[in-house]
Amino acid sequence: MSKLRDRAVLLLDVRSVKEALVLLQIHAVAMAVPLVMRLSLPRLGRVVVRPARRSRRAPHPDPERLRDLVTLAQRTGAPLVRTGCVTRGVTLLWLLRRRGLDVQLAFGIGGPADDHYGHCWLVRDDRPYLEPNHSDGRFVEQYRIPTTTPVAR
C-alpha cells in the first residue's frame, strides 16, 4: 500500500464534517509549532495561552477525542506536521485552552537511564493529563507554561 493510501485510510476515522474542520485546524496549528518553538518559553506561553472565549457554537470534541485527532494529524500530515511530544503538547495546549480547559504544558528532562532525554506533557490539577504513558517521576520538570501569563509592564 502506498503512503498516500495509508493516510487516506487513516482519515476514515474522522466522524463528521465538524471533526474534519477541527482536524484542518489541528493541522494548521501543528504546522506552526516549529516556528513558535523558536520563541523563548515565556513568550511561547504568551502566544499560545490565551483566555478562553465563550462560544455559542455547538461544543467541540471532548479532550480525549481532540488528543486522538492530534495523533491523527501527526500521522497524516507528514512532513509538514512533525511527530513527537512538542507538537502534540503545544497543539493540545492551544486547542484545550481555547475550549476553556485549565491546562498547562510542562517541560522536563529524564534521568541517566533515559540518557537525559527531554519530554513535554500536559498538566491539569497538578497531574499529567491526556498522557497515558507518562510515568510520574521519570522526568524532572524544568519549566511549566502556566494557564495565565503575566502582563508585561
C-alpha positions in Angstrom: 0.0 0.0 0.0 1.3 3.5 -0.8 1.9 6.1 1.9 -0.9 8.3 0.4 -3.3 5.4 0.5 -2.3 4.6 4.1 -3.0 8.2 5.1 -6.4 8.2 3.3 -7.4 5.0 5.2 -6.5 6.8 8.5 -8.8 9.7 7.6 -11.7 7.3 7.6 -11.5 7.7 11.4 -12.9 11.3 11.1 -16.5 11.0 12.3 -18.2 14.1 10.9 -17.7 17.3 8.8 -17.2 19.2 12.1 -14.4 16.9 13.1 -12.9 17.3 9.6 -12.9 21.1 10.2 -11.3 20.6 13.6 -8.7 18.3 12.0 -7.8 21.1 9.5 -7.4 23.5 12.4 -5.2 21.0 14.2 -3.0 20.6 11.0 -2.6 24.4 10.8 -1.6 24.8 14.5 0.7 21.8 14.4 2.5 23.0 11.3 3.2 26.3 13.1 4.7 24.6 16.2 8.3 24.5 14.9 8.1 28.3 14.2 6.6 29.2 17.7 9.1 26.9 19.4 11.8 29.4 18.3 10.4 31.8 20.9 11.5 31.8 24.5 9.3 29.7 26.7 7.8 32.7 28.5 7.0 34.3 25.1 5.6 31.0 23.8 3.3 31.0 26.8 2.0 34.5 25.9 1.4 33.4 22.3 -0.2 30.0 23.0 -2.1 30.6 26.2 -5.0 32.9 25.5 -8.1 33.4 27.7 -10.9 31.1 26.5 -13.7 32.9 24.7 -17.3 31.9 25.2 -18.8 30.5 22.0 -22.4 30.0 21.0 -21.5 27.2 18.6 -22.0 23.5 19.4 -19.5 22.0 21.8 -16.2 20.8 20.3 -14.9 17.3 20.6 -14.1 16.2 24.1 -10.4 16.4 25.2 -9.7 12.7 24.6 -11.1 13.0 21.1 -9.0 16.1 20.5 -5.9 14.1 21.6 -6.9 11.4 19.1 -7.3 13.9 16.3 -3.9 15.5 17.1 -2.4 12.0 16.8 -4.3 11.5 13.5 -2.9 14.9 12.3 0.6 13.8 13.2 0.2 10.5 11.3 -1.4 12.1 8.2 0.3 15.5 8.0 4.0 14.5 7.5 6.3 16.0 6.5 4.5 19.3 7.4 3.3 18.1 10.8 6.0 16.7 13.0 5.6 13.8 15.3 6.6 14.0 19.0 5.6 15.4 22.3 6.3 19.0 21.5 4.0 19.2 18.5 1.3 17.2 20.4 1.7 19.2 23.6 1.7 22.7 22.1 -1.1 21.9 19.7 -3.3 20.4 22.5 -2.4 23.3 24.8 -3.7 25.8 22.2 -6.8 23.8 21.5 -7.8 23.0 25.0 -7.2 26.5 26.4 -9.4 27.9 23.7 -12.1 25.4 24.8 -11.9 26.6 28.4 -9.8 23.9 30.0 -7.3 24.9 32.6 -4.3 23.0 31.3 -0.5 23.8 31.4 2.4 22.4 29.5 5.4 21.1 31.4 8.9 20.5 30.0 11.3 18.1 31.7 14.4 16.0 31.4 14.7 12.3 32.1 17.5 10.9 34.3 20.6 9.0 33.3 18.6 5.9 32.5 16.8 8.0 29.8 20.1 9.4 28.6 18.8 12.9 29.8 16.0 12.8 27.2 13.7 15.7 27.1 9.9 15.4 27.1 6.9 17.7 27.5 3.4 16.9 28.7 0.1 18.5 29.6 -0.7 19.1 33.2 -4.2 19.6 34.8 -4.8 19.8 38.5 -1.0 19.2 39.0 -1.2 15.8 37.3 -0.2 14.6 33.9 -3.2 15.0 31.6 -4.1 13.0 28.5 -0.7 11.3 28.8 -1.4 7.6 29.4 2.3 6.6 29.0 3.6 9.3 31.3 5.2 7.8 34.4 5.4 10.2 37.3 8.9 10.9 38.5 10.6 9.7 35.3 11.1 13.2 34.0 12.2 16.1 36.3 10.1 19.2 35.4 12.2 22.1 34.4 9.6 24.6 33.2 5.9 24.9 33.0 3.8 27.2 30.8 1.2 28.5 33.2 -2.5 28.9 32.4 -2.2 32.6 32.7 0.8 34.7 31.7 2.0 37.8 33.5 1.3 41.1 31.8 4.4 42.9 30.6 4.9 46.2 32.3 
